[in-house]
Amino acid sequence: MTAARSRTLAGARSGSHIRPRGMTTPNILLRAEDWALGTRVRLVLAQGDQAALSLAKAAMDAVLRDIDDTCSRFREDSELTRLNAGAGREHAVSPLLGRAIAEALRAAALTDGDVDLTVGGAVRRAGYDVDFAAIPADGGPITVTARPIPGWRLVRYAAAGHRVYAPAGIEIDLGATAKALAADLAAVAALEALHGTGGVLVSLGGDIALAGTPPPGGWTVQVSEDSGAPLDDASERITLQSGAIATSSTTVRRWVRDGVEQHHIIDPRTGAPARTPWRLATVVADTCVDANIASTAAIIRGVGAGPWLVERALPARLVANDGSVVRIGRWPQPAEVAR
């Protein structure tokens, strides 16, 4: 069996649809908020009525339920949990889990293993073994054995028949790509529920996917440390006509064990939470999956993130641990922001 075909990461038509916040979006007509996949969910329509919003949200919710049923590692009854329990044998999986695994393998190939789906055991050993809302902010000591994770090349996926093989002992974790895939699929499903008319924005905890026709002036997106933060005129914003944007952070999903800070982004080379100069990485790309792949890789890649993002024409904003900001590619510089 072979992994899914790789394709190059590409930033939202080379960034041509990114503008500084000076071009603001008028009042959005309709929005709905909820909670799913352990994070805040926002659905925004560029036009329509309450009936349209209800149809779009129902379509979005169905996608999120399917992703949770399929890809959650916190549910004993999820398809991923059953797959991990049966590691060491080949399994036929659902098309959705197959796609999620294919995207995760593509992420590993495109990032030279920086984003690796075999980090499940390492994440669990770091203390992230239940849904994040249930993790104590400060807890007792844990034993963490820092060692490289098994490696994505040990996982094989055949699209024909949706067959997956992982050696015994490997725990697949799709946290780096499944939520972004959910945003992409949910935006498309919501637009299809509206018969392809209007525009849709779906936000899943910092992963934002766009579909359809944007509102006049485009979609204005605030870049925040926490996706649940209220709108703030002092915060940096950009305007998108299409594509997607994703943010990875070491500060929001963070906890303490025996005085040692831990976070959920694992460096595959050590098997421990990444030691990185960046606390926040935000990237724009054609899809939310691609944006999330790049933002996660930027955190793990550290000082090499800038050249790597430039080479791939991915507009990005990196925030260092000291609060300084680096803007990359076509990401607007402060002088270009609203005058």
C-alpha positions in Angstrom: 0.0 0.0 0.0 1.1 3.5 -0.6 0.3 6.8 1.0 -2.0 9.3 -0.7 -0.6 11.4 -3.5 1.2 14.4 -2.2 0.6 17.9 -3.5 2.3 21.2 -2.8 1.1 23.6 -0.2 -0.1 26.8 -1.8 -1.1 30.1 -0.2 -4.5 31.4 -1.3 -3.6 32.1 -4.9 -0.2 33.3 -3.9 -1.8 35.7 -1.4 -3.5 37.8 -4.0 -6.7 37.8 -2.0 -5.3 39.1 1.3 -5.8 42.8 2.2 -5.0 44.8 5.4 -7.9 45.6 7.7 -8.4 49.0 6.2 -10.9 47.3 3.8 -13.5 46.3 6.3 -16.5 44.1 6.0 -19.9 45.6 6.5 -22.3 44.3 9.1 -22.7 40.5 8.5 -26.3 39.6 8.2 -26.4 36.2 10.0 -24.3 34.3 12.4 -24.6 31.3 14.8 -22.3 30.1 17.5 -22.0 26.7 19.1 -19.5 24.3 20.7 -18.1 21.1 19.0 -14.9 19.1 18.7 -13.8 20.7 22.0 -13.8 24.2 20.6 -15.9 27.2 19.8 -17.8 27.0 16.5 -18.9 30.0 14.5 -21.0 30.0 11.3 -21.4 33.3 9.4 -23.5 33.9 6.2 -22.8 36.8 3.9 -26.5 36.9 3.0 -29.8 35.1 3.6 -32.4 34.8 6.3 -33.0 32.8 9.4 -34.3 29.8 7.4 -31.1 29.8 5.4 -29.0 30.0 8.6 -30.9 27.0 10.0 -30.2 25.0 6.8 -26.6 25.9 6.7 -26.0 25.2 10.4 -27.7 21.8 10.2 -25.4 20.9 7.3 -22.4 22.1 9.2 -23.4 20.3 12.4 -23.8 17.0 10.5 -20.2 17.3 9.2 -18.9 18.1 12.7 -20.8 15.1 14.2 -19.3 12.8 11.5 -15.8 14.1 12.2 -16.2 13.6 15.9 -17.6 10.1 15.5 -14.8 9.2 13.1 -11.6 11.0 14.2 -11.9 11.7 18.0 -9.2 10.1 20.1 -11.1 11.0 23.3 -14.1 8.8 22.6 -14.0 5.1 23.3 -16.6 4.5 20.5 -14.9 6.5 17.7 -13.6 4.8 14.6 -10.1 6.1 15.3 -10.1 4.7 18.8 -11.1 1.3 17.4 -8.4 1.5 14.7 -5.7 2.3 17.3 -6.8 -0.6 19.5 -6.4 -2.9 16.5 -2.9 -1.6 15.5 -0.8 -4.4 14.0 -3.4 -5.5 11.6 -4.7 -4.0 8.3 -8.2 -2.5 8.6 -10.8 -1.3 6.1 -11.9 2.2 7.3 -14.7 4.5 6.3 -14.1 6.9 3.4 -14.1 9.9 5.9 -11.4 8.3 8.2 -9.5 7.3 5.1 -9.5 10.9 3.8 -8.4 12.2 7.2 -5.5 9.7 7.4 -4.6 10.5 3.8 -4.5 14.2 4.6 -2.4 13.5 7.7 0.1 11.5 5.7 0.3 14.3 3.1 1.0 16.7 5.9 3.9 14.6 7.1 5.3 14.3 3.6 5.0 18.0 2.9 6.6 19.0 6.2 9.4 16.4 6.2 7.8 14.8 9.2 7.3 18.0 11.3 3.6 17.2 11.4 3.3 13.5 12.1 0.2 11.5 12.8 2.0 9.0 15.0 2.4 11.4 17.9 -0.6 10.0 19.7 1.3 8.2 22.4 3.6 11.2 23.0 0.6 13.6 23.4 -1.0 11.2 25.8 2.2 10.8 27.9 2.4 14.6 28.1 -0.9 14.6 29.9 -3.3 15.4 27.0 -5.2 12.1 27.3 -8.7 13.4 27.6 -10.7 16.2 26.0 -8.9 19.5 26.8 -11.8 20.9 28.8 -11.3 18.0 31.3 -7.5 18.5 31.8 -6.6 20.1 35.1 -4.6 23.3 34.6 -2.1 22.3 37.2 -1.5 18.7 38.2 0.9 16.3 39.9 4.0 14.8 38.4 4.0 12.7 35.2 6.6 10.5 33.8 7.6 11.7 30.3 10.1 9.7 28.4 11.4 11.9 25.7 12.0 9.8 22.6 11.4 10.2 18.9 7.9 9.1 17.9 7.5 6.0 15.7 7.2 7.9 12.4 4.6 8.5 9.7 6.3 6.2 7.2 5.2 3.2 9.2 1.6 4.0 8.5 0.2 2.8 5.2 -3.0 3.8 3.5 -4.5 2.5 0.2 -7.3 4.7 -1.2 -8.6 1.7 -3.1 -10.7 0.0 -0.4 -9.8 2.6 2.2 -7.3 0.2 3.9 -5.0 1.3 6.7 -2.1 -0.5 8.4 -0.1 0.7 11.4 2.3 -1.4 13.4 1.3 -2.5 16.9 2.1 0.2 19.5 1.4 3.1 17.2 -1.3 5.6 18.3 -2.6 7.7 15.4 -3.5 11.2 16.3 -5.3 13.4 13.7 -5.4 16.6 15.8 -3.2 18.5 13.5 -5.4 18.1 10.4 -8.9 16.7 11.3 -10.3 19.9 12.8 -9.1 21.9 9.7 -10.6 19.2 7.4 -13.8 19.6 9.4 -13.8 23.3 8.7 -13.2 22.8 5.0 -16.0 20.2 4.7 -18.4 22.1 6.9 -18.0 25.3 4.8 -18.7 23.3 1.6 -21.7 21.5 3.1 -23.2 24.7 4.4 -22.9 26.3 1.0 -24.4 23.3 -0.7 -27.4 23.5 1.7 -27.9 27.0 0.3 -27.8 25.6 -3.2 -24.4 27.3 -3.8 -25.7 30.9 -3.3 -24.1 33.5 -1.1 -21.0 33.1 1.1 -20.1 31.0 4.1 -17.5 31.4 6.8 -16.9 28.5 9.3 -14.6 29.0 12.2 -13.5 26.1 14.4 -11.3 27.4 17.2 -8.9 29.4 14.9 -9.3 27.3 11.8 -11.4 29.3 9.3 -12.7 28.1 6.0 -14.5 30.2 3.4 -16.9 29.1 0.6 -19.0 30.9 -2.0 -19.2 34.6 -2.7 -17.8 36.8 0.0 -19.6 39.9 1.3 -18.7 43.3 -0.3 -15.2 44.1 0.7 -14.4 40.5 1.7 -14.3 38.6 5.0 -12.4 40.5 7.8 -10.7 38.2 10.2 -9.2 39.2 13.5 -6.0 37.4 14.5 -6.0 36.6 18.2 -4.1 34.5 20.6 -7.4 32.9 21.6 -10.1 32.2 19.1 -12.7 32.9 21.8 -11.4 36.4 22.3 -14.0 39.2 21.7 -13.6 41.6 18.8 -11.0 44.3 19.6 -10.2 47.3 17.4 -6.6 47.2 18.6 -6.1 43.6 17.3 -4.6 43.0 13.9 -7.0 42.0 11.1 -6.8 41.0 7.5 -9.4 40.7 4.8 -9.8 37.6 2.7 -11.8 37.1 -0.5 -11.3 33.3 -0.6 -9.2 30.5 0.8 -8.7 29.8 4.5 -6.7 30.8 7.5 -5.4 28.7 10.5 -3.6 29.6 13.7 -1.5 27.3 15.9 -0.5 28.3 19.4 1.4 26.9 22.3 -0.4 29.2 24.8 -4.1 28.2 24.7 -3.9 24.4 25.1 -1.4 24.5 27.8 -1.2 22.8 31.2 1.3 22.3 34.1 2.5 19.0 35.6 4.7 19.1 38.7 5.7 22.7 37.8 6.6 21.9 34.2 4.6 23.6 31.5 3.3 21.3 28.7 1.4 22.0 25.5 -0.2 19.9 22.7 2.2 20.5 19.8 4.7 17.7 19.8 8.1 17.8 18.2 8.4 14.3 16.5 12.2 14.4 16.9 12.0 14.4 20.6 8.5 13.1 21.4 8.0 16.1 23.8 6.2 19.4 23.5 8.0 21.5 21.0 10.6 24.0 22.3 10.1 26.8 19.9 10.7 30.6 19.6 7.1 31.0 18.4 4.0 31.1 20.6 1.6 31.8 17.7 1.7 31.0 14.0 -1.1 32.1 11.6 -1.0 31.1 7.9 -3.3 31.8 4.9 -3.6 29.0 2.2 -6.1 27.7 -0.3 -7.6 25.3 2.2 -7.9 25.2 6.0 -6.0 21.8 6.0 -3.1 23.4 4.1 -3.1 26.5 6.4 -3.1 24.3 9.5 -0.4 22.0 8.2 1.8 25.1 7.7 1.0 26.8 11.0 1.7 23.7 13.0 4.9 23.0 11.1 6.0 26.6 11.7 5.7 26.2 15.4 7.8 23.0 15.3 10.3 24.2 12.7 11.2 27.1 14.9 13.8 29.5 13.5 13.6 27.8 10.1 9.9 28.6 9.8 10.3 31.9 8.0 12.4 30.7 5.0 10.2 27.5 4.7 7.0 29.6 4.5 8.6 32.1 2.0 9.6 29.2 -0.2 6.0 28.0 -0.3 4.5 31.5 -0.9 2.5 31.2 2.2 1.5 34.5 3.8 2.0 34.2 7.6 2.3 36.0 10.9 4.5 34.6 13.6 4.5 35.9 17.2 7.6 35.2 19.2 7.6 34.2 22.9 8.7 37.8 23.8 5.6 39.2 21.9 7.5 40.5 18.8 5.8 39.9 15.5 7.2 38.7 12.2 5.1 39.0 9.0 6.0 36.9 6.1 5.3 37.1 2.4 2.1 39.0 1.5 0.9 39.4 5.0 0.3 43.1 5.5 2.9 45.1 7.4 1.8 47.5 10.2 2.3 50.5 7.9 -0.3 49.0 5.5 -2.9 48.5 8.2 -5.9 50.8 8.3 -5.1 54.5 8.0 
